[in-house]
Amino acid sequence: MSDSLSPPWWKGASIYQIYPRSFADSNGDGIGDLGGVLHQLDYLEQLGVEALWLSPIFRSPMADAGYDISDYRDIDPLFGSLADIDRLIEESHARGMRLLLDFVPNHTSDQHPWFIESRSSRDNPKRDWYIWSDRPNNWRAALNAGSAWTLDERTGQYYLHLFLPQQPDLNWRNPEVVAAMQDVLRFWLDRGVDGFRIDVAHCTGKDDTFADEPRCITQPLSDFNDQPYSHEVLRGLRRVVDQYPGERVLIGEVNIRSTRQVLQYYGRGDELHMSFNFLPLDISWEAEGFRRCIEEVETLYAPADAWPTWVLSNHDNRRHRTRYHGSLANARAAAMLLMTLRGTPFIYQGEELGLEDAHITPETRVDPGGRDGCRAPIPWLATPPHGWDGAATWLPFPPDAGTLAAERQQHDPLSTFSLYRHLVAARRASPALRLGDWRELPAPPSVLAYRRQHVDDQRAICINFADTAQVCPLDGQWLIELASDGHGEATPYDGRLAPRQALLLRPKDV
C-alpha cells in the first residue's frame, strides 16, 4: 500500500546490488559477510544510493553460491546471523537507505528439509511439494547441467530441476507450497525488509502437460519459459507485499530477452512493481543498439504505465567495462547513460570503481556456470590484500586493484567513484531525471541525445559513442552540469562532444 499520493520511493531511487561474498570481509576468512557490509555502510551513504539489494545470504550448501537454499528463514553462518541482518536493516534505515533481499521461489536446495521429506517415499505428505515424473521429457537445465531431470534411485522417479541437480524445483500448483513460501515473505517483511528481488520469476509456472520443447535441443528451458501460471504465482506474492506499509517492492528477474514478454510480468499493476531489462547486457557500446533498445522500452512501457529498469552489469554477466573492451572512458560514459534514462538504475558493486572482470583460470574457477570474473572481491585499500586481511580471498582480485581501490577514489574529484556520486546526487536533485518523460533529440549517428522533462524541470543528455569528436547542437542555451571525463563542467555547452564523452546539461538560466 502507498503511504501518499506522491510517486513511490523506488521510482526515484538508485539501487545498489551487493554480492555479499565479494563485497567486504569482517572476520578474515576471505569471504565477504554481513559484518563487512555493515562496516562499509558509510561508503554506500557517501555514494548516495537510496537502496541496497543483497544477493542470497540464507542457509545453503552453496552448490550455486547461495541460490540453493536449505532454510529460507535463517542466515548462513558464512555470512553471519539473524542478529547481523537485523542490525543491517536498522543501520541502513538510519542512513536513509532501504534494504532488499533476494527471494528464490523456483527451487530449494536438495538439502532443504522439505525435499528430504519429499524424496523419502512416494507417499510422503511432501511428495507433491516438488515435481516428480516416471518419464523425463527433453527439458534442459541451465548452468551446463544437462537434463532437467534427475533419477532418485530410492523411489524410482525423476525430479525436475531447471538448474543444478542440487536445486529441485518446487511445485507451485500445490497450495501448501504457496502458503509456505508466502509465509517466507512475511517472515522477512515483519523484520523490516523493504522488498525483494525475485530470482527467475518467470520459471515458477511449468507446462503441466510436460510436453517436449523443441528449443531445448540447444537451450535450457529457463531461457524462455513463459507459462501463464507464473503470473498467478506473482499475483499471490504481490497481495502479500501490498498488505504491508512503506511501499514494499517486488523486482523480478524475468530473464527472457523480449521486452514485450517481460512487460507482461507487470500484470495490471498487480504482479511485479518492476522487472529487470536485460537487453543492455547484450549490446555492444554503440549508439544504434542503445537507441533501438531505449525506443522499444519507451514505446511499450510508457502506454502501459510500467516503470522501466536499467542495468549494465550484475553477478551473472561480464562487467560492462570488460564488455566494452576494457575502456574506462566508455564505462564512464555508460554511467551517464545508466543514471539518466527514464526508469530505476541498478548499480552493481564495483561499477562505481570502474572495475573489470577478474582473470579466472581453471585453478581459480568456482562457479559451475563460469560467472566468477564479475564476482571478484572489491578492493578497498590500495595496498594488498586490499582490505581483506586474513585468509586468501575466495576469488582473485580484478585487474588494477590497487589503482582502482576505493580509498584512492573516494576523495579524488575526477575518479569514477566521484562521477557516480555526482550522478546519483544529480538524479536525486532533479525531478526531470527521477520522474520525467524521455524524448530523443536530433543527433549524429554516433551520438545518442535525449531530453528529460518533468513540469518545469528539464535536462539534456548527449553521449558520444565514437572515438572522434562530434558536433551535436541543441536548441536553447545549456550549461554542462556533469561530464563523464570531468572536462568543461559549469561552462556553456558549445555543441561539441569530445571522443567517448557524455554530458549532462541543464538550461543556462537554471
ZAPA-897248 format. One record per residue (C-alpha): residue in one letter; y, z, x. Coordinates in nm, 2 decimals, decimal comma. Each point is the difference from the previous one (the first is absolute). Layout:
REM residues N
A  Y  Z  X
...
REM end
This chain:
REM residues 510
M  0,00  0,00  0,00
S  0,35  -0,07  0,12
D  0,25  0,28  0,04
S  0,31  -0,21  -0,07
L  0,12  -0,34  -0,10
S  0,07  -0,09  0,36
P  -0,24  -0,23  0,19
P  -0,31  0,18  0,13
W  0,02  0,13  0,35
W  -0,26  -0,24  0,13
K  0,21  -0,30  -0,07
G  0,26  0,10  0,24
A  -0,22  0,17  0,26
S  -0,11  -0,11  0,34
I  -0,36  0,11  0,04
Y  -0,17  0,08  0,34
Q  -0,37  -0,04  0,04
I  -0,17  0,26  0,23
Y  -0,34  -0,07  0,14
P  -0,07  0,37  0,08
R  -0,26  -0,03  0,28
S  0,24  -0,21  0,20
F  0,34  0,16  -0,09
A  0,02  0,33  0,19
D  -0,25  0,25  0,14
S  0,06  0,38  -0,03
N  -0,32  0,14  0,14
G  -0,07  -0,21  0,31
D  -0,32  -0,17  -0,12
G  0,14  -0,35  0,04
I  0,01  -0,06  -0,38
G  0,31  0,03  -0,21
D  0,01  0,26  -0,28
L  0,21  0,16  -0,26
G  0,15  0,24  0,25
G  0,12  -0,30  0,19
V  0,17  -0,14  -0,31
L  0,17  0,33  -0,06
H  0,12  0,01  0,35
Q  0,16  -0,34  -0,03
L  0,17  0,05  -0,34
D  0,34  0,03  0,16
Y  -0,06  -0,35  0,16
L  -0,08  -0,14  -0,34
E  0,30  0,17  -0,15
Q  0,22  -0,15  0,27
L  -0,15  -0,35  -0,08
G  0,12  0,07  -0,36
V  -0,31  -0,11  -0,20
E  -0,03  0,15  -0,35
A  -0,37  0,01  -0,03
L  -0,31  0,04  0,22
W  -0,34  -0,15  -0,08
L  -0,31  0,15  0,18
S  -0,31  -0,21  0,05
P  -0,32  0,20  -0,09
I  -0,02  0,36  0,13
F  -0,29  0,12  -0,22
R  -0,34  0,13  0,11
S  -0,20  -0,30  0,13
P  -0,28  -0,09  0,24
M  0,26  -0,26  0,13
A  -0,23  -0,31  -0,03
D  0,32  -0,18  -0,11
A  0,27  0,22  0,15
G  0,02  0,22  -0,31
Y  -0,04  -0,26  -0,27
D  -0,35  0,14  -0,05
I  0,08  0,33  -0,17
S  -0,25  0,28  -0,04
D  0,24  0,24  -0,17
Y  0,32  -0,12  -0,18
R  0,13  0,36  -0,03
D  0,00  0,11  0,36
I  0,16  -0,10  0,33
D  -0,23  -0,11  0,28
P  0,01  0,26  0,28
L  0,09  -0,29  0,24
F  0,34  0,00  -0,17
G  0,05  0,36  -0,10
S  -0,04  0,20  -0,32
L  0,12  0,03  -0,36
A  0,26  0,25  0,13
D  0,13  -0,27  0,24
I  0,04  -0,27  -0,27
D  0,17  0,26  -0,23
R  0,25  0,08  0,28
L  0,05  -0,37  0,06
I  0,08  -0,06  -0,36
E  0,24  0,29  0,00
E  0,17  -0,09  0,33
S  0,04  -0,37  -0,10
H  0,15  0,10  -0,33
A  0,24  0,23  0,18
R  0,12  -0,30  0,20
G  0,05  -0,22  -0,30
M  -0,32  -0,20  0,06
R  -0,27  -0,06  -0,25
L  -0,37  0,00  0,10
L  -0,27  -0,24  -0,12
L  -0,37  0,01  0,07
D  -0,27  -0,26  0,01
F  -0,23  -0,01  -0,30
V  -0,34  -0,18  0,05
P  -0,15  -0,06  -0,34
N  -0,24  -0,28  0,06
H  -0,25  0,18  0,22
T  -0,10  0,33  0,16
S  -0,19  0,09  0,31
D  -0,37  -0,01  -0,02
Q  0,03  0,37  0,11
H  0,19  0,09  -0,32
P  -0,20  0,25  -0,21
W  0,03  -0,24  -0,29
F  -0,18  -0,27  0,18
I  -0,25  0,24  0,16
E  -0,10  0,09  -0,36
S  0,01  -0,35  -0,12
R  -0,24  -0,13  0,25
S  -0,24  0,30  -0,03
S  -0,19  -0,16  -0,30
R  0,03  -0,26  -0,26
D  0,04  0,26  -0,28
N  0,26  0,22  0,18
P  0,30  0,07  -0,24
K  0,23  -0,16  0,26
R  -0,21  -0,32  0,05
D  0,24  -0,20  -0,22
W  0,30  0,13  0,20
Y  -0,07  -0,29  0,24
I  -0,12  -0,35  -0,05
W  -0,37  -0,06  0,05
S  -0,21  -0,31  -0,04
D  -0,36  -0,12  0,03
R  0,11  -0,34  0,12
P  0,30  -0,05  0,22
N  0,22  -0,31  -0,06
N  0,19  -0,19  0,27
W  0,31  0,22  0,02
R  0,12  0,05  0,35
A  0,16  0,32  0,15
A  0,32  0,01  0,21
L  0,02  0,13  0,35
N  -0,27  -0,23  0,12
A  -0,26  0,21  -0,19
G  -0,20  -0,29  -0,14
S  -0,16  0,04  -0,34
A  0,19  0,23  -0,24
W  -0,34  0,15  -0,10
T  -0,21  0,25  0,20
L  -0,35  0,10  -0,09
D  -0,06  0,37  -0,05
E  -0,36  0,04  0,10
R  -0,05  0,33  -0,18
T  0,07  -0,14  -0,34
G  -0,07  -0,37  0,06
Q  0,33  -0,12  -0,13
Y  0,30  -0,15  0,16
Y  0,35  0,15  -0,02
L  0,32  -0,19  0,01
H  0,27  0,03  0,27
L  0,28  -0,24  0,03
F  0,07  0,14  0,35
L  -0,24  0,18  0,24
P  -0,34  0,12  -0,11
Q  0,14  0,35  0,06
Q  0,25  -0,07  -0,28
P  -0,19  -0,03  -0,33
D  0,21  -0,12  -0,30
L  0,07  0,23  -0,29
N  -0,09  -0,11  -0,35
W  0,34  0,01  -0,18
R  -0,17  -0,10  -0,33
N  -0,15  0,35  -0,01
P  0,24  0,24  -0,19
E  -0,11  0,29  0,22
V  0,12  -0,19  0,31
V  0,33  -0,08  -0,17
A  0,06  0,37  -0,09
A  -0,10  0,12  0,35
M  0,22  -0,24  0,19
Q  0,30  0,06  -0,23
D  -0,05  0,37  0,07
V  0,04  -0,08  0,37
L  0,34  -0,14  -0,07
R  0,09  0,31  -0,20
F  -0,11  0,22  0,29
W  0,25  -0,16  0,24
L  0,27  -0,05  -0,26
D  -0,02  0,37  -0,07
R  0,06  0,07  0,37
G  0,32  -0,20  -0,01
V  -0,10  -0,34  0,13
D  0,25  -0,27  -0,12
G  -0,25  -0,28  -0,05
F  -0,28  -0,21  0,14
R  -0,07  -0,32  0,18
I  -0,32  -0,12  -0,17
D  -0,25  -0,16  0,23
V  -0,14  -0,34  -0,11
A  0,12  0,06  -0,35
H  -0,14  -0,34  -0,12
C  -0,36  0,09  0,09
T  -0,09  0,28  -0,25
G  -0,09  -0,24  -0,27
K  -0,31  -0,21  0,06
D  -0,15  -0,29  -0,17
D  -0,25  0,18  -0,22
T  -0,23  -0,30  -0,02
F  -0,04  0,02  0,38
A  -0,01  -0,38  0,03
D  -0,01  -0,17  0,34
E  0,34  -0,09  0,12
P  0,03  -0,33  0,19
R  0,30  0,11  0,21
C  -0,22  0,28  0,15
I  -0,17  -0,27  0,21
T  0,30  0,03  0,23
Q  0,21  0,30  -0,12
P  -0,05  0,36  -0,09
L  0,04  0,08  -0,37
S  0,29  0,24  0,07
D  0,21  -0,30  0,10
F  0,02  -0,13  -0,35
N  -0,16  0,24  -0,25
D  0,22  -0,01  -0,31
Q  -0,17  0,14  -0,30
P  0,16  0,11  -0,33
Y  -0,15  0,35  0,02
S  0,20  0,08  0,31
H  0,31  0,00  -0,22
E  -0,16  0,25  -0,24
V  -0,06  0,23  0,30
L  0,36  -0,03  0,11
R  0,13  0,07  -0,35
G  -0,19  0,32  0,00
L  0,13  0,11  0,34
R  0,36  -0,09  -0,11
R  -0,04  0,22  -0,31
V  -0,09  0,29  0,23
V  0,30  -0,05  0,23
D  0,24  -0,05  -0,29
Q  -0,08  0,35  -0,12
Y  0,17  0,15  0,30
P  0,38  0,04  0,05
G  0,19  -0,14  0,30
E  -0,08  -0,37  -0,03
R  -0,34  0,01  0,18
V  -0,10  -0,34  0,11
L  -0,31  -0,23  0,03
I  0,01  -0,27  0,26
G  -0,30  -0,24  0,01
E  -0,18  -0,18  0,28
V  -0,09  -0,31  -0,19
N  -0,11  -0,20  0,29
I  -0,01  -0,34  -0,17
R  0,21  -0,26  0,16
S  0,15  -0,12  -0,33
T  0,33  0,12  -0,13
R  -0,08  -0,10  -0,35
Q  -0,32  0,20  0,00
V  0,15  0,30  0,16
L  0,27  0,01  -0,26
Q  -0,26  0,06  -0,27
Y  -0,07  0,35  0,15
Y  0,34  0,12  -0,11
G  -0,13  -0,04  -0,35
R  0,27  0,04  -0,27
G  0,16  0,28  0,19
D  -0,32  0,21  -0,05
E  -0,20  -0,07  0,32
L  0,14  0,00  0,35
H  0,37  0,08  0,07
M  -0,02  -0,23  0,30
S  -0,26  -0,21  0,18
F  0,00  -0,11  0,35
N  0,10  -0,36  0,07
F  -0,21  -0,10  0,30
L  0,11  -0,36  0,03
P  0,25  0,08  0,28
L  -0,30  0,12  0,21
D  -0,12  -0,36  0,01
I  0,33  -0,18  0,07
S  0,11  -0,10  0,35
W  0,36  0,07  0,10
E  0,16  -0,31  -0,16
A  0,26  -0,04  -0,27
E  -0,18  -0,22  -0,24
G  -0,31  0,22  -0,04
F  0,21  0,30  -0,08
R  0,23  -0,20  -0,23
R  -0,30  -0,12  -0,20
C  -0,15  0,35  -0,01
I  0,33  0,17  -0,12
E  0,07  -0,27  -0,26
E  -0,35  0,04  -0,14
V  0,04  0,38  -0,03
E  0,34  -0,03  -0,16
T  -0,11  -0,27  -0,24
L  -0,30  0,20  -0,13
Y  0,11  0,36  0,04
A  0,36  0,00  -0,13
P  -0,08  -0,13  -0,35
A  -0,29  0,24  -0,03
D  0,23  0,30  0,10
A  -0,25  0,08  0,28
W  0,13  0,16  0,32
P  -0,11  -0,18  0,32
T  -0,11  0,16  0,33
W  0,04  -0,14  0,35
V  -0,22  0,08  0,30
L  -0,03  -0,17  0,34
S  -0,26  0,22  0,17
N  -0,26  0,26  -0,10
H  -0,31  0,17  0,13
D  -0,23  -0,29  -0,10
N  0,20  -0,29  0,16
R  0,15  -0,09  0,33
R  0,35  0,13  0,05
H  0,26  -0,26  -0,08
R  0,14  0,00  0,35
T  -0,34  -0,10  0,13
R  -0,03  -0,27  -0,26
Y  0,34  -0,13  0,10
H  -0,13  -0,05  0,36
G  0,14  0,32  0,14
S  0,36  -0,09  -0,07
L  0,21  0,32  -0,04
A  0,30  -0,21  -0,11
N  -0,22  -0,15  -0,29
A  -0,13  0,34  -0,09
R  0,36  0,14  -0,02
A  0,11  -0,29  -0,21
A  -0,30  0,07  -0,22
A  0,11  0,36  -0,05
M  0,33  -0,14  -0,15
L  -0,21  -0,21  -0,24
L  -0,23  0,29  -0,09
M  0,28  0,24  -0,08
T  0,23  -0,23  -0,20
L  -0,23  -0,18  -0,24
R  -0,01  0,09  -0,37
G  -0,28  0,26  -0,03
T  -0,14  0,30  0,18
P  -0,05  -0,03  0,38
F  -0,30  0,16  0,18
I  0,04  0,08  0,36
Y  -0,33  0,05  0,19
Q  0,02  0,26  0,27
G  0,12  -0,14  0,33
E  0,17  -0,30  -0,15
E  0,33  0,19  0,06
L  -0,09  0,01  0,37
G  -0,08  -0,37  0,03
L  -0,37  0,07  0,09
E  -0,26  -0,27  0,05
D  -0,37  0,03  -0,05
A  -0,20  0,18  0,27
H  -0,24  -0,20  0,21
I  -0,35  0,10  -0,12
T  -0,31  -0,07  0,21
P  -0,36  0,02  -0,11
E  -0,01  0,34  0,16
T  0,31  0,14  -0,18
R  -0,08  -0,16  -0,34
V  -0,06  0,26  -0,28
D  0,05  -0,18  -0,34
P  -0,28  -0,20  -0,15
G  0,26  -0,24  -0,14
G  0,17  -0,06  0,34
R  0,34  0,15  -0,11
D  0,05  0,24  0,29
G  0,29  -0,18  0,16
C  0,25  0,08  -0,27
R  -0,12  0,36  -0,02
A  0,09  0,10  0,36
P  0,17  0,34  0,06
I  0,37  0,03  -0,03
P  0,17  0,06  0,35
W  0,24  0,29  -0,05
L  0,09  0,07  0,36
A  0,07  -0,25  0,28
T  -0,23  0,17  0,25
P  -0,38  -0,03  -0,04
P  -0,18  0,13  -0,20
H  0,30  -0,07  -0,22
G  0,01  0,34  -0,19
W  -0,38  0,00  -0,06
D  -0,10  0,29  0,23
G  -0,36  0,10  0,03
A  -0,30  -0,23  -0,05
A  0,04  -0,38  0,04
T  0,13  -0,17  -0,31
W  -0,27  -0,15  -0,23
L  0,15  -0,35  0,05
P  0,21  -0,13  0,29
F  0,38  -0,02  -0,03
P  0,18  -0,32  -0,09
P  0,17  -0,21  0,28
D  0,32  0,13  0,15
A  -0,07  0,35  -0,14
G  0,24  0,17  0,25
T  0,29  -0,25  -0,06
L  -0,04  0,01  -0,38
A  -0,06  0,38  -0,03
A  0,18  0,17  -0,28
E  0,19  0,23  0,24
R  0,16  -0,30  0,17
Q  0,10  -0,16  -0,32
Q  0,13  0,28  -0,22
H  0,33  0,03  0,17
D  0,04  -0,36  0,12
P  0,25  -0,18  -0,24
L  -0,15  -0,34  0,08
S  -0,37  0,10  -0,04
T  -0,23  -0,13  -0,27
F  -0,02  0,36  -0,14
S  0,38  0,00  -0,04
L  -0,01  -0,34  -0,17
Y  -0,25  0,13  -0,26
R  0,19  0,33  -0,04
H  0,32  -0,20  -0,07
L  -0,18  -0,24  -0,24
V  -0,15  0,29  -0,19
A  0,34  0,16  -0,03
A  0,17  -0,32  -0,10
R  -0,26  -0,05  -0,27
R  0,05  0,35  -0,13
A  0,38  -0,04  -0,01
S  0,01  -0,34  -0,17
P  -0,10  -0,04  -0,37
A  -0,03  -0,37  0,06
L  -0,27  0,05  0,27
R  -0,18  0,26  -0,20
L  0,01  -0,15  -0,35
G  0,19  -0,32  0,00
D  -0,13  -0,35  -0,09
W  -0,09  -0,26  0,26
R  0,14  -0,35  0,03
E  -0,06  -0,25  0,27
L  0,31  -0,15  0,17
P  0,03  -0,35  0,15
A  -0,11  0,01  0,37
P  -0,15  -0,23  0,27
P  -0,38  -0,04  -0,01
S  -0,06  0,25  0,27
V  0,23  0,27  -0,16
L  -0,08  0,21  -0,31
A  0,32  0,12  -0,17
Y  0,02  0,20  -0,32
R  0,24  0,23  -0,19
R  -0,08  0,33  -0,16
Q  0,23  0,12  -0,28
H  0,01  0,30  -0,23
V  0,31  0,03  -0,22
D  0,30  -0,02  0,24
D  -0,21  0,07  0,32
Q  -0,13  -0,29  0,20
R  -0,15  -0,09  0,33
A  -0,10  -0,32  0,17
I  -0,28  -0,04  0,25
C  -0,05  -0,29  0,24
I  -0,31  -0,03  0,21
N  -0,04  -0,26  0,28
F  -0,36  -0,07  0,07
A  0,08  -0,26  0,27
D  0,02  0,04  0,37
T  0,34  -0,18  -0,01
A  0,33  0,10  -0,14
Q  0,07  -0,11  -0,36
V  0,30  -0,05  -0,22
C  -0,02  0,16  -0,34
P  0,35  0,03  -0,18
L  0,03  0,21  -0,31
D  0,25  0,00  -0,27
G  0,25  0,28  0,03
Q  0,09  0,23  0,29
W  -0,27  0,23  0,14
L  -0,03  0,27  0,27
I  -0,32  0,05  0,20
E  -0,13  0,34  -0,11
L  -0,32  -0,01  0,21
A  -0,15  -0,25  0,25
S  -0,36  -0,01  0,10
D  0,10  -0,04  0,36
G  0,30  0,24  -0,02
H  0,26  -0,27  0,07
G  0,32  -0,04  -0,19
E  -0,03  0,29  -0,24
A  0,32  0,10  -0,18
T  0,15  -0,34  0,08
P  0,07  -0,29  -0,24
Y  -0,29  -0,24  -0,06
D  0,10  -0,35  0,13
G  -0,29  -0,19  -0,15
R  -0,20  -0,01  0,33
L  -0,34  0,16  0,07
A  -0,14  0,06  0,34
P  -0,36  -0,10  0,08
R  -0,25  0,22  -0,19
Q  0,28  0,22  -0,14
A  0,02  0,15  -0,35
L  0,32  0,14  -0,15
L  0,09  0,23  -0,29
L  0,34  -0,09  -0,13
R  0,24  0,18  -0,23
P  0,31  -0,14  -0,16
K  0,30  0,04  0,23
D  0,21  0,19  -0,25
V  -0,27  0,28  -0,05
REM end
